[in-house]
Amino acid sequence: MRVPAPLPRRAVAEAAGTAALVAVVVGSGTQATGLTDDVGLRLLANSLATVFGLGVLIALLGPVSGAHFNPVVTLAAWFTGRRGGDGPTLREVAAYVPAQTVGAIGGAVLADAMFAEPVLSFSTHDRWAGHLWLGEVVATAGLVWLVFGLARAGRAHLAPVLVASYIGAAYWFTSSTSFANPAVTVGRAFTDTFAGIAPASLTPFIAAQLLGGVLGLGLVAACFGRPAPTATDTVLAAPARPAEGSTPTS
C-alpha cells in the first residue's frame, strides 16, 4: 500500500490546489471581461478555463491530498467514513478546511495582481436571490452525488474528467453558475471582478452549499446503498492514513 504524505504536506496541497482553482476562475473571468462585452462569451470562456484547470489540478494533486479543494467534500468524506475509519479524521478536517479557505483567498488576490486589479478589494456583485440559492443546492448536491457515487462504483479514477465536466456543465444549467464550494465562495468575495460575490451574499450561498452536500449524500445512499467493507468514500485518490505508529514518507 502506498504510504501517504504527512498531513502538513497534504494541507499545503489543498491550499495550493484551491488557490490555483480560484486563480483560474477569477483570472479567466477577468481576461474574458477585457476581451468581450458579450456576457455569454465571458461565461463560456470562464467555464472552459475552469473545466481544464480543475481537471489538471485533480489529476496532479489527487494522489497527494485527495484533491478535495472544497470543505463540503471534506466534511462529506469525514461523515461517510467516520464509522469505518476510511475517511479523514477530525484532525485532518481541521487542517484541510482552513487550508482550502486561505488558499482560495490567496488565489483571488493572485488573479487580481496578475491583471492589475485592486488587490484585496471586496466584491460589489450582489448575488442575493432565492433562485440563486436553489441553484447552489442543486449544484453542490450533484457534485457530492458524483464524487462519492464514483467512489462507491469503483470508478474514482475517472474523477479528473467527470468532476471537471460536471462543473463545466453546472456553470450553464444552474442559475448561480455553480460555486458549489464554500472556500471558493469566500475567496471570490475578495475580488471585485466578473467572478466576484459580495460579502453580504456569502452566508446564504454557503448555507445552500451545505444543504446541497447533505442532499447529495442522500442521493449516494439511495442509489448505491451502503459501501462494501473494503470500499472507501474518500475522494478521488485520497491516500490512506498510515498504520498506528508508522512514519509517513513522501
N, C-alpha and C positions, 0 to 999 in steps of 0.2 A: 504494500500500500504506500502511495506517495505521502511523504511527510509534509505537513502543511507549513506554510510560512508562519513566523511568530506573529502574534496579534498586532504589535505596533506596525509591522510591515503591511499587514492586511488593512489596517486602518488608514495608512498612508495611501495604499492603492485605492481605497474607497474615496478618500478625499481628492486624490489626483484625478480619478476617473470621473467623479461628479463635477469637478472643476472643468475638465475638458468638455464634458457633455454640455454644461451651461455655456461655456465659451462658444461652442458650435451653434447652439440655439440663438444666443444673443448676437454673436458675430455675423452669422448668416442673415439674420433679420435686419441688422444694421446695413450690411452690404446691399441687400436687396432694396432697402429703402432708398439708398443712394443711386440705384440703377434704374428704378422704375416707379411711376406713380400708381401703377395698377396694383391694387391690394391683393387681387387673386394671384398675380405673378409673384408678389412678395411672399405670400403664404406658400406657394409652390416651391420657391427656392428655399425657404426656411425649412419646409418639411423634408425635402430631398436631402439637404445637408444633414439634418438630424438623423434620418434613416441611415445614411452612410457612416456618419460619425459614431452613432450608437452601436451599430453592428461591429465596427472595428474595435471599439472600447470593450465590448462584451467578450469578443474573441481574445483580446490581448490580456485583460485582467481577470477574466473568469477563473483561470487556474490559480490565481493568487488569492483573491478575496471572495470569489463567487460573483463579482460584478453586480452587486445589488444596486448601488448608486441611488437608493430610494428607501427612506425609512419605512414605508408601508411594506415593502418586500422584506426588509429585515425583520420587522415585527411579525409578519405573517410566517416567516421561516421559524422564528422563535416559538410562536404559538403552536404550529403544527408539529414541531419537533420536541416540545417540552416533555412529553411522556417517554418517547423512545430514545431521547438523547441524540437525535440526528441533527437537530437544528442548532443555531447559535445559542450560547448561554447568555444570561442577562449581562454578564461582564462584557461579552462581545457586542451585544446590542448597545451597551453604554459607550463602547468605543466607536462603533460604526455610525450611529445616528449623528453625533456631533461632528464627526469627520465629514460625513456627507453634507451636512448643513454648512460648515465652514468652507468646504470645497466649492459648494455651489455659489456662495457669496464671492469667493475668490475668482471663480470663472467669469462671473458677471463683471467684476472690476477689471479683469484682464481684457475682456472683449471691449469694454468701453475705452480702455487705454489704447488698444490697438487701432481703434477707429477715431481717436482724438475726441471722444465724447467726454463730458464731465465725469470724473471718477467719483464714486461713492455718492451719486445723486439718486434720490429715491424716485421711483416711477410715479407719474401722474395719470397712468392709464387705469381708470376705474373699471373693474370687472365685477360689478355688483348686481346680480340678477338671478332669479330662481332657475331660469333655464340653463344658465352657465353652471350653476352648482349641480344640477341634474347631469349635465354633460360630464362633469368631473366624477360623479358617482359611477356613471356608465364607463368612462374611460379607465378608471382605476380598477373597477370590478373586472373588466375584460382583461386587463394586464395581469392581475393576480390569477385569474382563471387560466390564462395561457401559460404563465410561468410555472405554476405548480401542477397544472394539468400535464405539461410536457414531462415534468419530473415523475409524476405518477405513471405515465405511459412509457417511461424508459426512453424518452426522446429528447432529453435535455441538451444533447449535442446539437440540436437544431436551433437552439435559443438565439444565437447571434443573428441569424437570418430572420427567424419568425418574430422575435420580440421587436427588432428594429422595423420589420414590415408592419407589424400591428400598430406601433406608434405612428408610423407614417400615415397609415390609413385613418387612425383616430384623429389626426390633425384635421381631417376633412369631414368625418362623419359625426363628430361631436361639436356642440355649439361653443365649447370652451377652448377648442383646439388642443385638447388633451395635455394638460400639465401632468396630471396623474402621479404627482411626486411632491410631497411636502418640502423636501430640501430644495429641489429645483424651483418650486414656487417661491420660497423665501429668497433664494438667490436672484430671481428675476424681479424682485421688488427693489433691487439695488441698481437698476438701470432704467433710465427714462428714455427708452428706445422702443422700437416696434414690438419686441418680445416682453416688455415690462408689465408688471402688475402693481397697482398702488398698494402700499402697506395696509391701508384700511380694508382692502379686499381679501387679505390673506386668511383671516380666521374662517370664514365660511368655505373657502376653497379647500383648506386643509381638513376641515371637518367633513366635507363631502368626500375627500380622498380616503379618509379613514373609514367612513361608512362604506365606500366602494370596496375597500380591502376586505372588510367583513363579508360583504355580499359575494365577493369573488371567491373567498374560501368556502362559502356555502355552495357555490356552483361546483367547485372542485369536489366537495364531498358528495354532492348529488350525482355528479357524472362519473366519478372514479371510485367512490367508496373509500373505505379505509386503506391506507397504504399497507403493502406487504411488510412482514417483519424486517426484511433486509432493505426495503426501499428507503429513500431519503427525500425529504421535502425541501432540502436546501437548494438554493437557486443555481442554475447553470452548473458550473464546475466547482462549486464551493468545496474547498478542501475539508477533509475530516479533521477533527481535533486529535492531537497526539494522545497516546495512552497515558494513564496516570504515571507520573514520574519520568516520562520521557522528555527529551530536549528537542524542540523543533529546530530544524535547519532549513536553509534556503534551498 
